[in-house]
Amino acid sequence: MQIYTRTGDKGYTSVVGGMKLAKDAGRVTAYGTIDELNSVVGIAASVDGISSNLKKELMTIQQYLFDCGNDLATPHGKNPYRVDEKLTLWLESRIDEYAEIPPVVESFILPGGTQLASMLHFARTVARRAEREIVTFQWTNDMNGEVLKFVNRLSDYFFAIARVVNAQEEVQDVLYERSGRVFHTEITKADLKN
């Protein structure tokens, strides 16, 4: 297999079905950021001391991210999509389970803690950027909407699991010092006075 094609020498790349697009086209930017996110997840999965269960889960997410990239690279109607609602529901079940483990927080959290938690926070920010780029792409293109839902939920997953990793290592989350009270659902009398 030849690795280089020379197609990119003039700023173009081919997507599923053979269509050529500029390398800065919305479709290419969106699936390129998914590829970047997949690399960040790969780094997180290779951190020394990661549990075998979390490593396996992150490797599963890498497979799903490749599916997302495939769907974004596929013009609508060219091939069946791979990402469906089941992937998002699976992520939600993982988030719900993980949310019960660390202590409750009422302020913003800065990325940090253990090396693994920091990598997972980094993955969260790349997932958010991928989400923004997918949103931009979807305004002018037909695409698999399930990809956007999955990537949106994925950033929440990375936040939840980063907190779990810190809690399991007995490392406190890094709290934003000037944060007001956040992440609460009930309004108190004190809140109304402020």
BELUR-V678446 format. One record per backbone hydrogen bond with DSSP energy under -0.5 kcal/mol. CO is the residue of the C=O (numbers start at 1). NH is the residue of the N-H. Records with the same first field share a line. If there is no record, write none. Layout:
CO = NH + NH
//
This chain:
6 = 9
7 = 10 + 12
8 = 11
11 = 23
13 = 21
15 = 18
16 = 75
19 = 15
21 = 13
22 = 25
25 = 29
26 = 30
27 = 31
28 = 32
29 = 33
30 = 34
31 = 35
32 = 36
33 = 37
34 = 38
35 = 39
36 = 40
37 = 41
38 = 42
39 = 43
40 = 44
41 = 45
42 = 46
43 = 46
44 = 47
47 = 50
51 = 55
52 = 56
53 = 57
54 = 58
55 = 59
56 = 60
57 = 61
58 = 62
59 = 63
60 = 64
61 = 65
62 = 66
63 = 67
64 = 68
65 = 69
66 = 70
67 = 71
68 = 72
69 = 73
70 = 74
71 = 74
73 = 16 + 75
75 = 78
84 = 87 + 88
85 = 89
86 = 90
87 = 91
88 = 92
89 = 93
90 = 94
91 = 95
92 = 96
93 = 97
94 = 98
95 = 99
96 = 100
97 = 100
98 = 101 + 102
106 = 182
108 = 176
110 = 174
112 = 114
114 = 118
115 = 119
116 = 120
117 = 121
118 = 122
119 = 123
120 = 124
121 = 125
122 = 126
123 = 127
124 = 128
125 = 129
126 = 130
127 = 131
128 = 132
129 = 133
130 = 134
131 = 135
132 = 136
133 = 137
134 = 138
135 = 139
137 = 140 + 141
138 = 141
142 = 76
143 = 145
144 = 147 + 148
145 = 149
146 = 150
147 = 151
148 = 152
149 = 153
150 = 154
151 = 155
152 = 156
153 = 157
154 = 158
155 = 159
156 = 160
157 = 161
158 = 162
159 = 163
160 = 164
161 = 165
162 = 166
163 = 167
164 = 168
165 = 169
166 = 171
167 = 170
173 = 175
174 = 110
175 = 177
176 = 179
186 = 188
188 = 192
189 = 193
190 = 194
//
